[in-house]
């Protein structure tokens, strides 16, 4: 949107997180708004005070929608008025909608990740899935997979044992899936990788400023695995590059990013998202 077209009626959407400078959400959503001629603008804010940010959103009538990213997806739940039962049981949100000062929290990460896997032709029925990380995005993806696929076993590893056990306990109580959880150390990683059919990185490792890092040594990969990294900047993380060099099927986090943003856009505007325009601008930014 050109600055000259911003008026007192323009509606604001934003992403909050820390860090947030890498985010492509402003480019993606502003392209979509312009494509449909909508009087919206989308900005990015580095935020530490989540309660203050959401209080500000509540007080600003034109502040329509908010995307929540690392590390605020769990904390944000405390400061909204309404959360759907499915998202409350998951225990994290990535989207907030403001209706006249009433804030509704919801999640689009889980459906976005599942669509990425399905679109890539990944068979999940009867498979063993290894998830690295137990934070907000991991919670959303884990619950979505546990409830909506016929997976055999979901194994979760994280260095934060309190967060890890919390997620594992919630999954065992809220789903019928076979759940295993262990601290993320060399031995447990090697054991889990030996059984995993699908590996999903839900940690920030591989994202700026740690682009040269990966949690999985290439020696642990085995034929037939699929590796999905939810990090989307860079487009090819070290984890994905290593997996691809071993001949494995890989899925970039850009697929989940676009899928979840499409759902957010529809909640923000009530309009069908211009998916191809959104994909085009993201890929242009990531490959330029």
N, C-alpha and C positions, 0 to 999 in steps of 0.2 A: 504494500500500500504506500502510495506517495504521501509525504508529510502534508501536502496541501489538501489531501482528501480526508484527513483525520478531523473529525468534528466532535462536538460534545456528545453526540450519540454513538460514537465509535465504541465498540465493546472490546475489552481487554481480555486476553488469555496469556498465560505465562507458564514457564517451567521454573521450578525452584529446586535447588540441590547444592551440593558442595563436594567436588567442583562442578561447575556448569559451563565453563568457557568452551568446552569441546562440543557442546550440544548442537545438533542439527535441527532440533525441534522448531526454532524460529523460522529457519529457511523453509522447512517442510510445510508448516501450518500457514505461514504467510503466502506461500505459493498457492496453497489450496484456497485460501480466502480470496485471493486475487482472481483465481481461475473461475470462481463462481460469482465474483462481484459482490462479496459480502463485506459489510462495514465492520470488520474485525481487525485487530492487530495483535501480534503475539511477540512477547519479549522473554528474555532469560534473566533470572536474578539469582546470584549466589546468596544463599540464605543459611544462617546458623540457627536463628530464632524462629522455629517452625510455628510456635503458638502465636507469635507476633505477626508473622506473615499471613496466617489464616484469619486472624482478627482483622487485619487490614483489608483482606479480601472481603470479609463479611461487611465491613463498613463502606466499601466502595461499590456503589450500585452498578456501575458499568463493568465491574470485574467479573466476567462470566465464568471462566474456566481456568483450572490450574492443573499442570502436569507435575507429578511428584517424582523425583529421581533420587539417586543415592545421596545421602544415607537416610532419607526422611520418610520412607514408605511405611514404616511401622509407627513412628512417632506421630505422623499426621492424623492417624486414626483417633487420637485423643481429642482433637480439636474441631471435629465436624459434628453436625447435628444428627445425621442419618447415614447408616451404612446398610446395604442389603445383607440379608442373612448369610448368603454365600460368601460375600467378601469379608464379613465379620469373622466367620469361621476360619477363613484363610489367614487373617491376622495382618494384612498389609493392603494398602491402596496405592494407586498411582495416578488417580484422577479425582479432582474435586469440582463440583458444579455449584455455582451460586445462583439460587433462585430467591431474589428479594431478601437477601441476608440469611437465608437458610442454606447451610452447606451440606451437600450430599457427597459422600466418598464412595468410590467404586474402583474396580481393578480391570485393566485390559491386558496386563502382561501375560497372564495365563492363557487366555484364548489366542493371543498373538503368537505365543511360542508354539502352541499346539498346531495352529494353522501352518507355521513354518515347517514343522516336522511332517505334517500330512502332505503339504505341497511338494516337499522333497521326496515323497514316496517312501518314507521310513515306516517300516512295519513295527508297531508297538505291542501288538497282541502277543502275550507270552514271553516278552523280552525283559531282560535285566537292564535297568537304567541306573547310571551313576550320576549323581548330582554333586558338583563341587560348590560349596557355599550354602548357607542357611539363612540368608538375609531376606529382605522384603521381596525381591524378584523371585528368589528361590522358593519362598513360601507360595507365591501365586502359581508358579509353574508346577511345583510338586503337587499341590491340591488338584489342579486341573488335570494333570496326568493320572493321579491316583483315582480320581472320580470318573474320568471320561475315557479311559483306555483299559484294555485288559492286560496291563503289564504283569509280569511275573513277580518282579521284586524291584523296589526303589531303594537304592543305597545312597546315603547322604554323608558327606565328609565336610568338616569345617574345623578351623583352629579355635573358634569360639565355642567351647563345649556347652556353655549355658544356652546360647542361642540354638545350638544344634539339638540339644535334648528337648528344648521347648518345641521346636518344629516337629521332631520325631514323635513326641508325646501327642501333639495336636493331630498329626496325621493318623496315628494309631487310634485315637479316640473318634476322629471324624470321618475316617474312610475304612474300607475293608482291605486295603492293599497291604502287602507284605513289606514292612518298612525296616531297614537296618540303618543304624547311625554309628559313626565312629569318629574319633579325632582325626584330623587331617595330618597324618605323619607318613613317613616313607613306607612302613610296613602295611598300614591299612590301605594306602593308595595302591600299592602293588597288588594286594589281595583283591581289591575291588575291581581294578582294571582287568584282572585275569578273567573275571566273570561278566564284565559289562558288555552289552551289545550297543548301547547308546550312551555317550558321555556328554554331559551338559555342564559347561562352565558358567556358573552364576555369580562369580566373584569379579571384582574390578581388575584382577591381574591380567595384564595384556593391554590395558587401556592407558592412555597418556597419564602420567609420565613413565609408565612401566611397559612400554611397547615391546621391549626385548625380553620380557619375562613370560614364563609359562609354568603352570603347576604340574604338568605331566611330562616326565622325561620320555623322549621318543621310543626308548627301549621298551616301554610298557604297552605301546600300541600292539594290537594283534589284528590279523586280517578279518574283514567283515564288519568292523566297528563303524559306527557313525559318530562324528564329533561335531557338536553344536556349541558355539561360543556366543553368549548373548551380548558380549562386547561388540560394538559396531564401528568404533573409531580406534584403531585403523580397521579398514574393511577386511583385511586379512591379518589376524593376530598371529603371534608366534605359535600358539597352540594349533590353529588351523593350518598354518604353513607346515608345521612338523607332521601333522596328521596327513595332509595331502601328499607330502613327500614319501609317506609310507603306503600310499595307494588307498587311503581311506576316503569314504564319502564325508564331505564337510558341509556345514550349514553356517553361513555368516549371520551374525547378530543383526545385520541390516534387515533381514527378513522379518524377524520379530518386531524390530523397531518400527518398520512401516506398518505392519499389521496392527500393532497396538495403537499407533497414531491415527490410523483410519477410524478405529472405534472411538477414540477420544474426540476426533473431529466431529463425528456424528452426534456425540453427546453435547459438545459445545454448541453446535449450530442447528441441529435437527435436520441437516441436509445430508444427502448421500455424498461421500467423499470422492473427489476426483483422483482416484488411486494412481493412475498412470502419471499424472502431473507431479504427484507427491514422490513417486518412485524416481522420476527423472531428475528432480532437483537434488534428491539425496545422493543418487549415484554420481551426478556431476560434481558435487562437493567432495565426495570421497575419492574420486579418481582424478581430480584436477591437481 
